[in-house]
């Protein structure tokens, strides 16, 4: 019984890598909301945060139908998971403030 072995091919030399320009990192909705709330100094609703973030050019919704609901859920999730280390605090029903 003979076993067939595949021939190994000679490795091609790697093409020289050019310097790539790094794309600027996009700011997440949570990071933008934290910045807006820190500057506002008062509690805001998710819809107000979305409008302020778009106005300041920090973040814009990528064609989502309900970005305010997504942001509200993300802030609530951060509060629940991080607890006292969270960047946000619930001020009232549907309102969030900076810590």
Secondary structure as GFF3:
##gff-version 3
##sequence-region A 1 99
A	DSSP	alpha_helix	29	40	.	.	.	ID=ss1
A	DSSP	beta_strand	44	45	.	.	.	ID=ss2
A	DSSP	alpha_helix	46	56	.	.	.	ID=ss3
A	DSSP	alpha_helix	67	82	.	.	.	ID=ss4
A	DSSP	three_ten_helix	83	85	.	.	.	ID=ss5
A	DSSP	beta_strand	88	92	.	.	.	ID=ss6
A	DSSP	beta_strand	95	98	.	.	.	ID=ss7
###
